[in-house]
Amino acid sequence: MRTSLIWLMQQSTIEKKMEEAPDSAYEIGVVIGSYLPFVVLAGIAYAIYHYNKKRREQE
């Protein structure tokens, strides 16, 4: 429930920034800036998973 609320709030902020964007380069920056944290977190989560999987196989 809380995640969907945060997502809805973020979507409205992104849409507002897109409408007020001076040019298309700014729009691209907004999209990259809004999705990049999630991609980085997913990468970190995968790295931790991979590390723990290898460690278990060695035991």
C-alpha angles and dihedrals in degrees: 000000000000093000092054090049091053090046092052092049091049092048093054090049091050092048091049091051090048092054092050095043114128093212143352094268089063090051091053090050091051092051094047092045093051097048100036096079091055092049091050092049091049090051092050091048091051091048091053091047092049092047093050092045092054091046092053092050091055094054 
